Amino acid sequence: MADQHNLSLARASWKDADAPDGTPVEIKAAMHEHADGQPGTFKIYREYHEQLQREGGVYVFAAYRIRGRGVEVLAHDRRRASRLPTVRWHGGGEHRGTQQAKIAIRDVLG
């Protein structure tokens, strides 16, 4: 995704990369369907999401499936952090010290 969107990797706690114009980018990937048949979701963390919004950042979302020994990207898109669908924050992100939310693939990739 970094190459396709011309991103420079940044390895910060709240972002994965920077766009050429300096816009911070968080890259999120999700398997399109779990082994049990349930659709995949993207997981975001409140503290990092809020910082990404303050900085005018974007997400790059990618849905994938396993194909042989590799990964096939099925769909991807870029979306401003301020333009996500409504999320419901809940616990579960204790290892990151913040709340988390799950976003359905169909809600950001159509």
N, C-alpha and C positions, 0 to 999 in steps of 0.2 A: 504494500500500500504506500509506503514511503516513496518509492520510486515513481509509482503511477501518479502521485499527487505532488511530486517534486518537493518532498519534505526533507529537512535535515533533522536527524534524530537528536533528541535533547535529554533523555533519561532523567527527568525531574520527577518528584513524587506526584505532581499534579498534571503533568503533560508528558507526552511521548516525543513530540517533535515541534519544529517551527516551520511555518510556510516561508517562502522566499521574502515576503514582506514583513516577516517578524511575528505574524499571528501565531499564537500558541495553538497546538493541535493535540488532542487526545485521540488515540486510535483504539477502537473497540471492535473486537471480532467475536462472532458467535457461530456455533454449529447450527445449521438451519433446522436440524431435527435431532433430538436426543435418541439414544438407543431404544428407549421405551415409547417412542413415537410422539412425545411432547415437542411442541415447537420451541426453538431456541430463543434466548433473550440476551440482551446486552445488560451488563451490570455496571452501574455508575455509583460513585461515592459522593455524598453531599458536600463535604469540605472541598474536595478537588473540583467538583462541578461548579460550586460557587466561585472559586478562584478563577476557573476558566471563563465563567461569565464576566467577572469583573475585568478581566484582561482582554475581553472581546474575542475570546477563543472559539474554536470550532471542534467538532468531533468528525472523525472519519469512521463510518460504520461499515463493516464488511460481514456478510453472511457466507459461510463456507460449508463444504462437505468433504469427507475423507474420500479420496479416490485412489485406489491402489495403495501405494506407499506415500502418497503426497496429499496435497490439499488443493481443492478446486474452489476458487472464489466464485460464488453464484451471483452476487450483487454487491455493489458498494456505492456509497454516496457520502457527501460532505454536508454537514449541517451546523449552523451557528448554535453554540451552547444555549443561547437565549431563545432558540426556536424549537426546543424539544416538546414532545407532547407532555401533558400533565403527568407528573410522577408521584408516587406515594412512597415517602421515605419511611423506612422501618429499621429496626436493629439488624444485626447480622454482620455488620462491618466492623466488629470489635477489633479484629486484627489490624484494621486501618485506623481505629480510633474515631470513626464517624459512621453515620447512618448510610444505608445503601438503598437503591431502587433498581428495579428491573424494568426494562423497556422491551416490549415485543418487537421482533424483527419487522413485522408487517407495519408497525407504527412509524418506523423511520425509513424503511426501504420500499414500502408499498407492496 
